[in-house]
Amino acid sequence: MARIRSLALNILRANGVQNVSLALYANAVSFDQLLALGTS
């Protein structure tokens, strides 16, 4: 699970997210949104 969290954090940071806590909460509700960030 730690590797998945790390991957999610790296994707968010690569997309310029400033508030990681808020972004994690928003993406926890919609995992599809996080996957879309990873493919863009």
Backbone as a printed PyTorch tensor [residue, N CA C, xyz], in Angstrom:
tensor([[[  0.8200,  -1.1930,   0.0000],
         [  0.0000,   0.0000,   0.0000],
         [  0.8670,   1.2620,   0.0000]],

        [[  2.0200,   1.1780,   0.6230],
         [  2.8980,   2.3510,   0.6610],
         [  3.3750,   2.7250,  -0.7370]],

        [[  3.6230,   1.7310,  -1.5590],
         [  4.0720,   2.0130,  -2.9270],
         [  2.9730,   2.6740,  -3.7530]],

        [[  1.7300,   2.2530,  -3.5290],
         [  0.6030,   2.8650,  -4.2440],
         [  0.4430,   4.3180,  -3.8170]],

        [[  0.5650,   4.5810,  -2.5150],
         [  0.4670,   5.9560,  -2.0140],
         [  1.5870,   6.8100,  -2.5930]],

        [[  2.8050,   6.2560,  -2.6230],
         [  3.9410,   6.9830,  -3.1660],
         [  3.7290,   7.2990,  -4.6420]],

        [[  3.2040,   6.3240,  -5.3830],
         [  2.9150,   6.5400,  -6.7970],
         [  1.8860,   7.6590,  -6.9690]],

        [[  0.8500,   7.6300,  -6.1440],
         [ -0.1830,   8.6750,  -6.2180],
         [  0.4000,  10.0470,  -5.9090]],

        [[  1.2470,  10.1420,  -4.8940],
         [  1.8770,  11.4190,  -4.5490],
         [  2.7660,  11.9240,  -5.6790]],

        [[  3.5080,  11.0160,  -6.2910],
         [  4.3760,  11.4150,  -7.4060],
         [  3.5790,  11.9090,  -8.5980]],

        [[  2.4620,  11.2740,  -8.8850],
         [  1.6030,  11.7190,  -9.9880],
         [  1.0510,  13.1080,  -9.6920]],

        [[  0.5870,  13.3160,  -8.4660],
         [  0.0390,  14.6230,  -8.0990],
         [  1.1100,  15.7060,  -8.1840]],

        [[  2.2820,  15.4260,  -7.6590],
         [  3.3620,  16.4230,  -7.6880],
         [  3.7960,  16.7350,  -9.1190]],

        [[  3.8180,  15.7270,  -9.9670],
         [  4.2100,  15.9330, -11.3650],
         [  3.2100,  16.8090, -12.1030]],

        [[  1.9610,  16.8220, -11.6170],
         [  0.9340,  17.6520, -12.2440],
         [  0.7750,  19.0060, -11.5530]],

        [[  1.7050,  19.3570, -10.6720],
         [  1.7340,  20.6860, -10.0750],
         [  0.7210,  20.9250,  -8.9700]],

        [[  0.2780,  19.8850,  -8.3060],
         [ -0.6850,  20.0460,  -7.2170],
         [  0.0080,  20.7250,  -6.0470]],

        [[ -0.5940,  21.7900,  -5.5170],
         [ -0.0250,  22.5230,  -4.3990],
         [ -0.4580,  21.9460,  -3.0550]],

        [[ -1.7360,  21.6110,  -2.9270],
         [ -2.2700,  21.0900,  -1.6730],
         [ -2.4700,  19.5810,  -1.8170]],

        [[ -1.4720,  18.8100,  -1.4180],
         [ -1.4970,  17.3590,  -1.5920],
         [ -2.6090,  16.7380,  -0.7600]],

        [[ -2.8140,  17.2210,   0.4520],
         [ -3.8470,  16.6800,   1.3250],
         [ -5.2310,  16.7880,   0.6820]],

        [[ -5.5470,  17.9410,   0.1630],
         [ -6.8340,  18.1540,  -0.4990],
         [ -6.9480,  17.3090,  -1.7600]],

        [[ -5.8780,  17.2190,  -2.5080],
         [ -5.8870,  16.4330,  -3.7390],
         [ -6.0570,  14.9420,  -3.4400]],

        [[ -5.4110,  14.4470,  -2.3750],
         [ -5.5780,  13.0450,  -1.9970],
         [ -7.0250,  12.7580,  -1.6170]],

        [[ -7.6430,  13.6750,  -0.8760],
         [ -9.0370,  13.4860,  -0.4880],
         [ -9.9330,  13.4810,  -1.7220]],

        [[ -9.7260,  14.4150,  -2.6100],
         [-10.5590,  14.5090,  -3.8180],
         [-10.3810,  13.2700,  -4.6930]],

        [[ -9.1580,  12.7600,  -4.7800],
         [ -8.8950,  11.6040,  -5.6190],
         [ -9.2810,  10.2890,  -4.9470]],

        [[ -9.3880,  10.2830,  -3.6280],
         [ -9.8430,   9.0790,  -2.9300],
         [-11.3080,   8.8230,  -3.2590]],

        [[-12.0480,   9.8970,  -3.4670],
         [-13.4620,   9.7740,  -3.8260],
         [-13.5950,   9.3030,  -5.2720]],

        [[-12.6950,   9.7660,  -6.1310],
         [-12.7580,   9.4270,  -7.5490],
         [-11.4000,   8.9270,  -8.0230]],

        [[-11.1660,   7.6180,  -7.9070],
         [ -9.8920,   7.0360,  -8.3160],
         [ -9.6770,   7.2020,  -9.8150]],

        [[-10.7500,   7.2610, -10.5860],
         [-10.6330,   7.4630, -12.0290],
         [ -9.9720,   8.8010, -12.3520]],

        [[-10.2250,   9.8060, -11.5210],
         [ -9.6340,  11.1150, -11.7250],
         [ -8.1180,  11.0380, -11.5550]],

        [[ -7.6420,  10.2930, -10.5610],
         [ -6.2040,  10.1310, -10.3550],
         [ -5.5700,   9.3930, -11.5250]],

        [[ -6.2490,   8.3670, -12.0140],
         [ -5.7230,   7.6360, -13.1630],
         [ -5.6460,   8.5290, -14.3960]],

        [[ -6.6020,   9.4240, -14.5510],
         [ -6.5850,  10.3580, -15.6810],
         [ -5.3880,  11.2890, -15.5860]],

        [[ -5.0120,  11.7010, -14.3720],
         [ -3.8400,  12.5530, -14.1940],
         [ -2.5670,  11.8140, -14.6080]],

        [[ -2.5270,  10.5270, -14.2950],
         [ -1.3450,   9.7270, -14.6020],
         [ -1.1450,   9.4900, -16.0820]],

        [[ -2.2130,   9.5690, -16.8510],
         [ -2.0880,   9.3040, -18.2820],
         [ -1.9800,  10.5640, -19.1140]],

        [[ -2.0830,  11.7170, -18.4730],
         [ -2.0110,  12.9710, -19.2410],
         [ -0.6080,  13.4700, -19.3710]]])
